[in-house]
Amino acid sequence: MKEEQSDLSKLISLASLIRKKYGIKVVREPILLFNKTTYKLEKIADWITKDEYAHHIIHCPDILFYADKVWILEDDGLIHHTRASVARKDKLRNEHYTTAKINHIIIDEFELIERYNMIERPLNPFEVFDEFERIVIQRNIF
């Protein structure tokens, strides 16, 4: 439970940093419904019905924001490298985003720790935001 609270706290802080810096609409953990055969995004929702759940592929990205078009931000923490089932789901999730032509940024905390020779630990929201800003500048998003 403590790790979930920490992740939630980090997402709240990260969303707030993005909102304040760029003055854009930011949504934490929205529900995305994809068509099961075409993988096209059909709906962005706050809640869904059992029927919608049964008939769609569901993804709940960490953060969704609007910068001319919809963007997804995923903060993949260390758990994404320690559990094979999570890694497989991440790969499928990324394929769905790509197939649906959804712009997305994946921040891989393990990769950042390796790149900057940091002690292996969960990154704080400011470290994740710094990487977000680096990617935003690199891709000329705003």
RALINZI-V477633 format. One record per pair of residues at least 24 apart in sequence whose C-alpha atoms are under 8 Angstrom apart, sorted by the first residue. I is the first residue (numbers start at 1). J is the second residue. If there is no record, write none. Layout:
I:J, I:J
//
This chain:
10:124, 10:125, 11:62, 11:63, 11:125, 13:125, 14:125, 14:126, 14:128, 14:129, 15:63, 17:129, 18:129, 24:65, 24:66, 24:67, 25:65, 25:66, 26:63, 26:64, 26:65, 26:66, 27:63, 27:64, 27:65, 28:61, 28:62, 28:63, 28:64, 29:60, 29:61, 29:62, 29:63, 29:64, 30:60, 30:61, 30:62, 30:63, 30:64, 31:58, 31:59, 31:60, 31:61, 32:58, 32:59, 32:60, 32:61, 33:57, 33:58, 33:59, 34:58, 39:96, 39:99, 39:100, 40:99, 40:100, 41:100, 59:93, 67:141, 67:142, 70:102, 70:103, 71:102, 71:103, 71:104, 71:105, 72:102, 72:103, 72:104, 72:105, 73:104, 73:105, 73:106, 73:107, 74:104, 74:105, 74:106, 74:107, 75:106, 75:107, 75:108, 75:109, 75:128, 76:106, 76:107, 76:108, 76:109, 77:108, 77:109, 77:110, 77:122, 77:123, 78:109, 78:110, 78:121, 78:122, 81:110, 105:132, 105:135, 107:131, 107:132
//
